[in-house]
Amino acid sequence: MSGNTFPGRRGTNSNPFSGSTLSGESEQTSLGPISKVMEEEENDTVTSPATASFNFAGKGSSTFGSPFGGDASGQGPPSSFKQSSTDGFPAHYGMGRRTSVSAESLNPTASSNDNWTPPFHRKTPDQITRLKKSIFNNFLFSHLDDEQSSQILGALVEKPIPAKGIKVITQGDQGDFFYVVEKGIFEIYVNPAGSLQPGPDGLGKKVATIEPGGSFGELALMYNAPRAATVMSAEPGCLLWALDRITFRRILMDSTFQRRRLYESFLEEVPLLSTLTKYERSKIADALETQKYPAGTTIIQEGDVGEAFYLLESGEAEVYKKGTPNPVKHYTKGDYFGELALLNDAPRAASVVSKTEVKVATLGKDGFQRLLGPVESIMRRTKYEPGVEVIDPLHKK
Amino acid sequence: MAATALLQTTTTGRVGGPSSTTPSQNAPPTAEQKDKDNMAAAQPQTAEEGKQFVARYSDQQHPLPPSEIQQDPRNKDLGRTSRGLSVRDFELVRTLGTGTFARVWLVRLANPAEEDQEKVYALKVLRKVEVIKLKQVDHVNHERSVLADVAGHPFITTLITSFSDHDSLYMLLDYCPGGEVFSYLRKAKRFDEHTARFYAAEIVLILEFLHESEGVAYRDLKPENLLLDAEGHIKLVDFGFAKRLGNRETYTLCGTPEYLAPEVIQSMGHTTAVDWWALGILIYEFLTGYPPFWNSNPIEIYKQIVSKPVLFPTEPAISPEAKDIIRQFCTVDRSHRLGNISGRAERVKSHPFFRGVYWDDVYYRKYRGPIIPPVRYPGDAQCFDQYPDEKAEREPYDDAMKKQWDDHFKDF
């Protein structure tokens, strides 16, 4: 058929969607386009290179075409077609409709009225070490910061499983908890029916055992889904650590939410960024990376080319200039420095050294430009106040 | 009804370029428009008014520029509550789709006026008990309010009105007779690049509008939620997870496993950037027939999403431009993700994958759909799968629940 554009044929001056623009001189009448489209559509299935990808085994006739006016009684919906083979498809790929999943909606504590604080259950240093080893390789925990990690460790609660044969989770049931094995052995059973069945074989097949340090039920930390297996204690005197979804999600949400608001309020204070819209500030806040430095670290060095700017999230830092033994300025939480690096490649006008352990949020010039475009054009929105140069010792004279 | 309305747009709405299809942008509202505004404020109160309003709907649509969708008086009365309407004012023809707590019916007006006999609609029915049990009360309210706000966009399903009764919530939508893109994709196994590009382009315009004009994240992009209208253009449906974000991130995990963005899986707070990730997955699935990350065990899918790069099969061959746009969408770091970086949707539109696309022509539906659904008459539903009947026994919505929850449903 004419004008159909396929990979390899694109790049000529043709229409990227097959050159069938209906505008302009090809203005249509109310019935015209349909019949016309239909004809071409039929034609398409015969001669178009699309045939390969629209080749339905078991149906020799047209693909999407020809039902108009014809006897379509034998036609089912498009997906009623059963594939005779799955050539080129991954084995076992489920071809059915996929269901959406959703957790309960939660609002950050800081934006609501309740005073939620994460539960805290004391643990011995040994227990903490073992738990860290168990969970922080898991992809649901591996990206947590120190504060989140320690809250999670505190929130894990002891769950003794005194006897053998106790089902901790049951296949097919709703799941709300994630478990880490502290002591004892557990067995995993899967019944192909999808849920625990009555009768002696109702557990299904034993597929694995879990030993101390192992964990199970992590999907429950994401949303409420039916358990995929039954997990049962294999000996008496077992001990688990349990964490429920709401606690897990709230810990992550509250700390992320607070940090984001903190960053946004810091950014509002930076005169260089005063012309940013709220949307842009939240974009930057989203991209800021947290870094920690021990006391005595030179965070930026006088004379170096500036590439990033910093917000001081916690701790204290001091500003030194060459030839002056004492700090010329003192930074505390909420202060920012190095932001002129966003504007030009001038060398740093001073050094900033951490006085205590500090936590900074930082973003490079690259990242800034990637997210918001050239800094210069943002600056041009209003004139950058020259007064800042006096306040900021890092500005190149 | 969508099919008839669309035929009309082809004859009336397509003369000349964008500007000629719309009223002058700066002209003050005419007296007639003001009247419509005033009328719009009065919601239909009786069943008869409600039915008349519903019947009138079909004459109303042709694409307006995105900036005018919200202002246009013709859209103002769309998506409002009709206190007088009830399910008895409709004849339920057949089921078009089912979800975890909803069922969508093809309906027509009960005892229609002669000229309205051909008019059909899609009625989404949500059971209050299920909505509450699945903790989706917030989500259904977001769905109703977002749909009401975006009514009039050419590629988004139109919420005509909503109403409720003792145990159910109802959303009356335009009927999209072409069925799901999912069905065509599974039948075809995969789409060629021009087909994929056509749908991707229409989706880019949807996302640009939702994100940049409305501040809405859609959060459930997948072939199952894309319908085709009679002409083969996209209609995005199921706004069950759509949410107005403003400039804030949001935290509730939702979506479809294969399409979840890494930041959703890892509870890092997410934004409209999740939709661009999902568009990358979608284009991949269009071109190969399956998503890049999949497993029968959802946890394994999530592990791959957060840690594995998108890999392409050798067969079918995928063009470098397509691979590049997929990789740029499916970038774990949001500060590098196409669509989320500077330029936003504009940057997406200028990607080589869309080289040569005239975006105004996409918006005004001037490109012909690559698949023309076999729709024989306005109420033809052969493009939809058959679904089993509803279970007869239903958990009752009792007085205690009503007392606790009905206030949450007052917007319906």
Interface residues (C-beta under 8 A of the other chain):
Chain A: N4 T5 F6 P7 R10 G11 N13 S14 N15 P16 F17 S18 S20 T21 L22 S23 E27 Q28 T29 S30 P33 I34 V37 M38 E41 P49 A50 S53 F54 F56 T63 F64 G65 S66 P67 F68 G69 A72 Q75 G76 P77 P78 S79 S80 F81 Q83 G88 F89 P90 H92 Y93 G94 M95 R97 R98 T99 S100 V101 S102 A103 E104 S105 L106 P108 F139 L140 H143 E218 L219 M222 Y223 A225 A228 F248 R249 L252 M253 T256 F257 R260 K278 Y279 R281 S282 D286 A287 G367 Q369 R370 L371 L372 G373
Chain B: L7 Q8 T10 T11 R14 V15 G99 T100 L134 K135 Q136 D138 H139 G179 E180 F182 S183 Y184 R186 K187 A188 K189 R190 F191 D192 E193 H194 T195 R197 F198 A201 D220 K222 E224 E231 G240 F241 N247 R248 E249 Y251 T252 L253 C254 G255 T256 P257 E258 I265 Q266 S267 M268 G269 T271 G289 Y290 W294 S296 N297 P298 I299 Y302 K303 V306 S307 P313 E315 P316 A317 S319 A322 R334 S335 H336 N340 I341 S342 G343 F354 R355 G356 V357 Y358 D361 Y364 R365 K366 Y367 R368 P370 I371 I372 P373 P374 V375 R376 Q382 C383 F384 D385 Q386
